[in-house]
Amino acid sequence: MSMREGDFQQQFKELLEDIYVKGQETEFLLMEDVMNEIQTKLIMLLETTN
């Protein structure tokens, strides 16, 4: 059973907001760590939609 499109969009929006806030807090000094976390969260999010 896949997630509804709206649910995915909402979770993706929250993920992007989280990324933005984290970027502001770190001033992108830890960009590699932030990118790794983004990748991990995106993979988890995509796996829940399958």
Biopython code that builds the backbone (N, CA, C, O; Angstrom):
import numpy as np
from Bio.PDB.StructureBuilder import StructureBuilder

atoms = [
    (1, "MET", "N", (0.860, -1.196, 0.000)),
    (1, "MET", "CA", (0.000, 0.000, 0.000)),
    (1, "MET", "C", (0.890, 1.239, 0.000)),
    (1, "MET", "O", (1.696, 1.434, 0.910)),
    (2, "SER", "N", (0.742, 2.057, -1.007)),
    (2, "SER", "CA", (1.595, 3.241, -1.107)),
    (2, "SER", "C", (0.957, 4.434, -0.397)),
    (2, "SER", "O", (-0.256, 4.489, -0.194)),
    (3, "MET", "N", (1.789, 5.359, -0.038)),
    (3, "MET", "CA", (1.347, 6.577, 0.600)),
    (3, "MET", "C", (0.596, 7.441, -0.426)),
    (3, "MET", "O", (0.909, 7.421, -1.617)),
    (4, "ARG", "N", (-0.384, 8.187, 0.051)),
    (4, "ARG", "CA", (-1.083, 9.106, -0.845)),
    (4, "ARG", "C", (-0.138, 10.211, -1.300)),
    (4, "ARG", "O", (0.784, 10.588, -0.578)),
    (5, "GLU", "N", (-0.375, 10.721, -2.493)),
    (5, "GLU", "CA", (0.478, 11.770, -3.065)),
    (5, "GLU", "C", (0.577, 12.982, -2.137)),
    (5, "GLU", "O", (1.656, 13.543, -1.946)),
    (6, "GLY", "N", (-0.545, 13.371, -1.574)),
    (6, "GLY", "CA", (-0.563, 14.521, -0.673)),
    (6, "GLY", "C", (0.294, 14.307, 0.558)),
    (6, "GLY", "O", (0.969, 15.224, 1.026)),
    (7, "ASP", "N", (0.262, 13.073, 1.084)),
    (7, "ASP", "CA", (1.078, 12.743, 2.250)),
    (7, "ASP", "C", (2.554, 12.867, 1.909)),
    (7, "ASP", "O", (3.341, 13.405, 2.688)),
    (8, "PHE", "N", (2.922, 12.362, 0.731)),
    (8, "PHE", "CA", (4.317, 12.443, 0.302)),
    (8, "PHE", "C", (4.745, 13.896, 0.170)),
    (8, "PHE", "O", (5.817, 14.277, 0.639)),
    (9, "GLN", "N", (3.904, 14.709, -0.469)),
    (9, "GLN", "CA", (4.242, 16.122, -0.662)),
    (9, "GLN", "C", (4.404, 16.826, 0.670)),
    (9, "GLN", "O", (5.303, 17.651, 0.835)),
    (10, "GLN", "N", (3.528, 16.504, 1.633)),
    (10, "GLN", "CA", (3.617, 17.124, 2.956)),
    (10, "GLN", "C", (4.907, 16.720, 3.657)),
    (10, "GLN", "O", (5.594, 17.567, 4.227)),
    (11, "GLN", "N", (5.241, 15.433, 3.622)),
    (11, "GLN", "CA", (6.459, 14.968, 4.274)),
    (11, "GLN", "C", (7.696, 15.558, 3.594)),
    (11, "GLN", "O", (8.665, 15.922, 4.260)),
    (12, "PHE", "N", (7.654, 15.648, 2.264)),
    (12, "PHE", "CA", (8.776, 16.207, 1.524)),
    (12, "PHE", "C", (8.959, 17.680, 1.875)),
    (12, "PHE", "O", (10.086, 18.147, 2.042)),
    (13, "LYS", "N", (7.851, 18.412, 1.988)),
    (13, "LYS", "CA", (7.890, 19.822, 2.370)),
    (13, "LYS", "C", (8.502, 19.980, 3.762)),
    (13, "LYS", "O", (9.339, 20.856, 3.978)),
    (14, "GLU", "N", (8.083, 19.128, 4.709)),
    (14, "GLU", "CA", (8.634, 19.182, 6.059)),
    (14, "GLU", "C", (10.123, 18.864, 6.050)),
    (14, "GLU", "O", (10.899, 19.486, 6.776)),
    (15, "LEU", "N", (10.518, 17.898, 5.231)),
    (15, "LEU", "CA", (11.932, 17.535, 5.109)),
    (15, "LEU", "C", (12.736, 18.728, 4.604)),
    (15, "LEU", "O", (13.799, 19.036, 5.144)),
    (16, "LEU", "N", (12.233, 19.398, 3.574)),
    (16, "LEU", "CA", (12.946, 20.550, 3.021)),
    (16, "LEU", "C", (13.040, 21.683, 4.035)),
    (16, "LEU", "O", (14.067, 22.356, 4.119)),
    (17, "GLU", "N", (11.971, 21.902, 4.809)),
    (17, "GLU", "CA", (11.992, 22.949, 5.828)),
    (17, "GLU", "C", (13.022, 22.613, 6.908)),
    (17, "GLU", "O", (13.743, 23.487, 7.389)),
    (18, "ASP", "N", (13.079, 21.324, 7.280)),
    (18, "ASP", "CA", (14.048, 20.865, 8.270)),
    (18, "ASP", "C", (15.465, 21.094, 7.769)),
    (18, "ASP", "O", (16.336, 21.548, 8.512)),
    (19, "ILE", "N", (15.682, 20.774, 6.498)),
    (19, "ILE", "CA", (16.993, 20.973, 5.869)),
    (19, "ILE", "C", (17.358, 22.455, 5.886)),
    (19, "ILE", "O", (18.494, 22.810, 6.200)),
    (20, "TYR", "N", (16.407, 23.318, 5.550)),
    (20, "TYR", "CA", (16.664, 24.756, 5.501)),
    (20, "TYR", "C", (17.045, 25.289, 6.875)),
    (20, "TYR", "O", (18.013, 26.035, 7.022)),
    (21, "VAL", "N", (16.266, 24.892, 7.881)),
    (21, "VAL", "CA", (16.546, 25.341, 9.247)),
    (21, "VAL", "C", (17.917, 24.857, 9.694)),
    (21, "VAL", "O", (18.695, 25.611, 10.277)),
    (22, "LYS", "N", (18.203, 23.594, 9.415)),
    (22, "LYS", "CA", (19.502, 23.037, 9.800)),
    (22, "LYS", "C", (20.630, 23.774, 9.090)),
    (22, "LYS", "O", (21.682, 24.025, 9.678)),
    (23, "GLY", "N", (20.410, 24.117, 7.834)),
    (23, "GLY", "CA", (21.406, 24.870, 7.078)),
    (23, "GLY", "C", (21.650, 26.244, 7.678)),
    (23, "GLY", "O", (22.786, 26.711, 7.752)),
    (24, "GLN", "N", (20.567, 26.884, 8.105)),
    (24, "GLN", "CA", (20.701, 28.199, 8.733)),
    (24, "GLN", "C", (21.480, 28.088, 10.037)),
    (24, "GLN", "O", (22.337, 28.921, 10.330)),
    (25, "GLU", "N", (21.175, 27.047, 10.823)),
    (25, "GLU", "CA", (21.820, 26.883, 12.124)),
    (25, "GLU", "C", (23.313, 26.609, 11.972)),
    (25, "GLU", "O", (24.122, 27.115, 12.751)),
    (26, "THR", "N", (23.676, 25.815, 10.979)),
    (26, "THR", "CA", (25.077, 25.429, 10.820)),
    (26, "THR", "C", (25.823, 26.382, 9.901)),
    (26, "THR", "O", (27.041, 26.286, 9.756)),
    (27, "GLU", "N", (25.086, 27.312, 9.272)),
    (27, "GLU", "CA", (25.657, 28.218, 8.275)),
    (27, "GLU", "C", (26.380, 27.431, 7.189)),
    (27, "GLU", "O", (27.353, 27.896, 6.597)),
    (28, "PHE", "N", (25.875, 26.226, 6.946)),
    (28, "PHE", "CA", (26.395, 25.362, 5.887)),
    (28, "PHE", "C", (27.870, 24.994, 6.072)),
    (28, "PHE", "O", (28.540, 24.589, 5.121)),
    (29, "LEU", "N", (28.367, 25.138, 7.301)),
    (29, "LEU", "CA", (29.749, 24.746, 7.573)),
    (29, "LEU", "C", (29.895, 23.230, 7.528)),
    (29, "LEU", "O", (30.954, 22.700, 7.191)),
    (30, "LEU", "N", (28.809, 22.544, 7.876)),
    (30, "LEU", "CA", (28.824, 21.086, 7.888)),
    (30, "LEU", "C", (28.028, 20.561, 6.705)),
    (30, "LEU", "O", (27.241, 19.622, 6.826)),
    (31, "MET", "N", (28.253, 21.189, 5.561)),
    (31, "MET", "CA", (27.421, 20.889, 4.393)),
    (31, "MET", "C", (27.445, 19.408, 4.040)),
    (31, "MET", "O", (26.410, 18.842, 3.688)),
    (32, "GLU", "N", (28.601, 18.777, 4.128)),
    (32, "GLU", "CA", (28.691, 17.359, 3.781)),
    (32, "GLU", "C", (27.818, 16.525, 4.715)),
    (32, "GLU", "O", (27.120, 15.615, 4.270)),
    (33, "ASP", "N", (27.859, 16.839, 6.020)),
    (33, "ASP", "CA", (27.015, 16.124, 6.977)),
    (33, "ASP", "C", (25.543, 16.367, 6.687)),
    (33, "ASP", "O", (24.724, 15.450, 6.747)),
    (34, "VAL", "N", (25.216, 17.626, 6.369)),
    (34, "VAL", "CA", (23.830, 17.962, 6.051)),
    (34, "VAL", "C", (23.378, 17.202, 4.805)),
    (34, "VAL", "O", (22.273, 16.661, 4.775)),
    (35, "MET", "N", (24.222, 17.158, 3.787)),
    (35, "MET", "CA", (23.868, 16.448, 2.555)),
    (35, "MET", "C", (23.670, 14.957, 2.813)),
    (35, "MET", "O", (22.755, 14.342, 2.267)),
    (36, "ASN", "N", (24.532, 14.381, 3.647)),
    (36, "ASN", "CA", (24.386, 12.966, 3.993)),
    (36, "ASN", "C", (23.056, 12.716, 4.695)),
    (36, "ASN", "O", (22.382, 11.720, 4.429)),
    (37, "GLU", "N", (22.686, 13.617, 5.584)),
    (37, "GLU", "CA", (21.417, 13.464, 6.309)),
    (37, "GLU", "C", (20.235, 13.621, 5.358)),
    (37, "GLU", "O", (19.251, 12.888, 5.454)),
    (38, "ILE", "N", (20.338, 14.587, 4.432)),
    (38, "ILE", "CA", (19.295, 14.772, 3.427)),
    (38, "ILE", "C", (19.123, 13.489, 2.624)),
    (38, "ILE", "O", (18.005, 13.019, 2.417)),
    (39, "GLN", "N", (20.238, 12.931, 2.177)),
    (39, "GLN", "CA", (20.199, 11.717, 1.367)),
    (39, "GLN", "C", (19.538, 10.580, 2.142)),
    (39, "GLN", "O", (18.684, 9.871, 1.610)),
    (40, "THR", "N", (19.937, 10.413, 3.391)),
    (40, "THR", "CA", (19.373, 9.350, 4.226)),
    (40, "THR", "C", (17.863, 9.533, 4.385)),
    (40, "THR", "O", (17.097, 8.581, 4.236)),
    (41, "LYS", "N", (17.439, 10.767, 4.690)),
    (41, "LYS", "CA", (16.012, 11.025, 4.904)),
    (41, "LYS", "C", (15.222, 10.838, 3.617)),
    (41, "LYS", "O", (14.114, 10.301, 3.639)),
    (42, "LEU", "N", (15.785, 11.278, 2.496)),
    (42, "LEU", "CA", (15.096, 11.099, 1.218)),
    (42, "LEU", "C", (14.917, 9.625, 0.883)),
    (42, "LEU", "O", (13.851, 9.206, 0.430)),
    (43, "ILE", "N", (15.971, 8.840, 1.109)),
    (43, "ILE", "CA", (15.880, 7.403, 0.837)),
    (43, "ILE", "C", (14.792, 6.778, 1.704)),
    (43, "ILE", "O", (13.984, 5.987, 1.216)),
    (44, "MET", "N", (14.769, 7.132, 2.992)),
    (44, "MET", "CA", (13.754, 6.585, 3.885)),
    (44, "MET", "C", (12.369, 7.008, 3.429)),
    (44, "MET", "O", (11.440, 6.200, 3.432)),
    (45, "LEU", "N", (12.221, 8.268, 3.038)),
    (45, "LEU", "CA", (10.930, 8.780, 2.582)),
    (45, "LEU", "C", (10.480, 8.058, 1.313)),
    (45, "LEU", "O", (9.318, 7.673, 1.190)),
    (46, "LEU", "N", (11.396, 7.880, 0.385)),
    (46, "LEU", "CA", (11.062, 7.199, -0.868)),
    (46, "LEU", "C", (10.709, 5.728, -0.623)),
    (46, "LEU", "O", (9.817, 5.183, -1.274)),
    (47, "GLU", "N", (11.410, 5.093, 0.316)),
    (47, "GLU", "CA", (11.119, 3.690, 0.612)),
    (47, "GLU", "C", (9.719, 3.527, 1.187)),
    (47, "GLU", "O", (9.069, 2.510, 0.948)),
    (48, "THR", "N", (9.245, 4.520, 1.944)),
    (48, "THR", "CA", (7.909, 4.411, 2.530)),
    (48, "THR", "C", (6.820, 4.602, 1.487)),
    (48, "THR", "O", (5.663, 4.263, 1.733)),
    (49, "THR", "N", (7.174, 5.139, 0.330)),
    (49, "THR", "CA", (6.160, 5.364, -0.712)),
    (49, "THR", "C", (6.005, 4.163, -1.624)),
    (49, "THR", "O", (5.043, 4.095, -2.389)),
    (50, "ASN", "N", (6.922, 3.218, -1.563)),
    (50, "ASN", "CA", (6.852, 2.040, -2.441)),
    (50, "ASN", "C", (5.892, 0.997, -1.905)),
    (50, "ASN", "O", (5.715, -0.054, -2.521)),
]
sb = StructureBuilder()
sb.init_structure("model")
sb.init_model(0)
sb.init_chain("A")
sb.init_seg("    ")
for serial, (resi, resn, name, xyz) in enumerate(atoms, 1):
    if name == "N":
        sb.init_residue(resn, " ", resi, " ")
    sb.init_atom(name, np.array(xyz, "f"), 0.0, 1.0, " ", f" {name:<3s}", serial, name[0])
structure = sb.get_structure()
